[in-house]
Amino acid sequence: MKETSAKILVVEDEVIISYALRHTLLQLGYTVLDVVHSGHEAVQKAEEYKDELDLILMDVQLRDSIDGIAAAEEIRSRNPKTAPPIIYLTAYADVATVARAKITEPFGYILKPFEERELSICIEMAFFKYRTEKRIKEAEERLAITLKSMGKGVITTDRAGRVNFMNFLAEARLGISKEEIGSRHLDDVLEWNIPDAKEFEGNPLRYVLRTGISLRLPAQTYAVHGGQSYDISKALISPIINDESETTGTVIVLKDEILE
């Protein structure tokens, strides 16, 4: 989809401004699906056009029982995975309003009055951000599916060592679920019991995060949790490296044996 073929819903309660917006958007090559003047209409039209709507320009201060921010919250709650990006239009930028708006994760914020070029740039940046976030989410979903289907226990952590994924085999191997762990650091959940940990300074996870070097745990290595020891001998801990060669987390691949 070319950005200039995008379909936009305009929500603005000042009639003159709303039609000026419509005219500007058409001049820029966008398709205006509709122009509405209240929060309730915005929610209704967003639902009606949900299969073709690409962007919503939403006035914050609507003369209605629900304002633009509340309307945006309702639109997002109805379709959390497919809700279109929203750009707020407002003549107000007070701290309280901005704080409320941020909760709805908008893709832009334009102060009135604004120029055509400012509007155009904000829309293009919103589409860029939306496409980027969508690609990242799709990649994460594909990775999660891949890790879940692997024949070995797999755990991933972020750069701080907090657990962000465990497949079923890892949960079974270690006697704890991802839900129980939440976003805690792996070291807060498991105690490492390693025969000779001097080469990686006593903590293999922190060593990999610090150095960016993969390591395989030695024989007779155990993780202790809930009063039980789990054999994690020969488990491989590898860094996750981004395009800037930065370590952003780890992947731990377990063997298949458990010590009863």
Residue pairs with C-beta under 8 A, 6 or more apart in sequence:
1 54
3 123
3 124
3 127
4 28
4 29
4 30
5 29
5 30
5 31
6 30
6 31
6 54
6 55
6 123
6 127
7 30
7 31
7 32
7 33
7 49
7 52
7 53
7 54
7 55
8 25
8 30
8 31
8 32
8 33
8 53
8 54
8 55
8 56
8 57
8 123
9 32
9 33
9 34
9 36
9 42
9 45
9 46
9 49
9 53
9 55
9 56
9 57
9 84
10 18
10 21
10 22
10 25
10 32
10 34
10 35
10 36
10 57
11 36
11 37
11 38
11 39
11 41
11 42
11 56
11 57
11 58
11 59
11 62
11 68
11 71
12 18
12 21
12 35
12 37
12 57
12 59
12 89
13 37
13 38
13 59
13 61
13 62
13 63
13 64
14 59
15 37
17 112
18 35
18 37
19 35
21 35
21 57
21 89
21 119
22 32
22 35
24 116
24 119
25 32
25 57
26 32
27 116
28 116
28 119
28 120
28 123
30 123
33 45
33 49
33 52
33 53
34 45
34 49
36 42
36 45
37 62
38 62
38 63
38 64
39 62
39 64
39 65
39 66
39 67
39 68
39 70
39 71
39 74
40 64
40 65
40 66
40 71
42 56
42 58
42 62
42 68
42 71
42 75
43 66
43 71
43 74
43 75
43 78
46 53
46 56
46 75
46 78
46 83
46 84
47 75
47 78
47 79
50 79
50 82
53 84
54 84
54 85
54 127
55 84
55 85
55 86
55 87
55 107
55 123
55 126
55 127
56 72
56 75
56 84
56 85
56 86
56 87
57 87
57 89
58 68
58 71
58 72
58 86
58 87
58 88
58 89
59 68
59 88
59 89
59 90
60 67
60 68
60 69
60 88
60 89
60 90
60 92
60 97
60 101
61 67
61 68
61 90
61 91
61 92
62 68
62 71
66 74
68 88
68 89
68 90
69 88
69 97
69 100
69 101
69 103
69 104
72 86
72 88
72 104
72 106
73 103
73 104
75 83
75 86
76 83
76 104
76 105
85 106
85 107
85 108
85 126
85 127
85 129
85 130
86 104
86 106
86 107
87 106
87 107
87 108
87 109
87 110
87 122
87 123
87 126
88 101
88 106
88 108
88 109
88 110
89 110
89 112
89 114
90 97
90 109
90 110
90 111
90 112
91 111
91 112
93 109
93 111
98 109
101 109
107 125
107 126
107 129
107 130
108 122
108 123
108 125
108 126
110 118
110 119
110 122
144 165
147 154
147 156
147 165
147 167
148 167
148 168
150 167
150 169
150 253
151 169
152 169
152 253
152 254
152 255
152 256
153 166
153 167
153 169
153 170
153 171
153 172
153 173
153 174
153 253
153 254
153 256
154 165
154 166
154 167
154 169
154 170
154 251
154 252
154 253
154 254
155 163
155 165
155 166
155 170
155 186
155 251
155 252
155 254
156 163
156 164
156 165
156 166
156 240
156 249
156 250
156 251
156 252
157 163
157 164
157 186
157 205
157 209
157 249
157 250
157 252
158 164
158 248
158 249
159 209
159 247
159 248
159 249
160 185
160 209
161 185
161 186
161 187
161 205
161 206
161 209
161 250
162 183
162 184
162 185
162 186
163 178
163 181
163 182
163 183
163 184
163 185
163 186
163 189
164 183
164 249
165 178
166 174
166 177
166 178
166 181
169 254
169 256
170 252
170 254
171 177
171 178
173 230
173 232
173 254
173 256
173 258
174 190
174 223
174 225
174 230
174 254
175 225
175 226
175 228
175 230
176 189
176 225
176 226
181 189
186 205
187 203
187 205
187 206
189 225
190 223
190 224
190 225
191 223
191 224
191 225
192 202
192 203
192 204
192 221
192 223
193 221
193 222
193 223
193 224
193 229
194 202
194 204
194 217
194 218
194 221
195 218
195 219
195 220
195 221
196 218
197 203
197 204
200 207
200 208
200 215
201 207
204 215
204 217
204 237
205 237
205 250
205 252
207 213
207 215
208 214
208 215
208 237
208 238
208 239
208 247
208 250
209 239
209 247
209 249
209 250
212 239
212 241
212 247
213 239
214 236
214 237
214 238
214 239
215 236
215 237
216 234
216 235
216 236
216 237
217 232
217 233
217 234
217 235
217 236
217 237
218 233
218 234
219 233
219 234
220 233
221 231
221 232
221 233
221 234
221 235
222 229
222 230
222 231
222 232
222 233
222 259
223 229
223 230
223 232
224 230
229 259
230 258
230 259
231 255
231 257
231 258
231 259
232 254
232 255
233 255
233 257
234 255
235 252
235 253
235 254
235 255
236 252
236 253
237 250
237 251
237 252
238 250
238 251
238 252
238 253
239 247
239 249
239 250
240 247
240 248
240 249
240 250
240 251
241 247
241 248
242 248
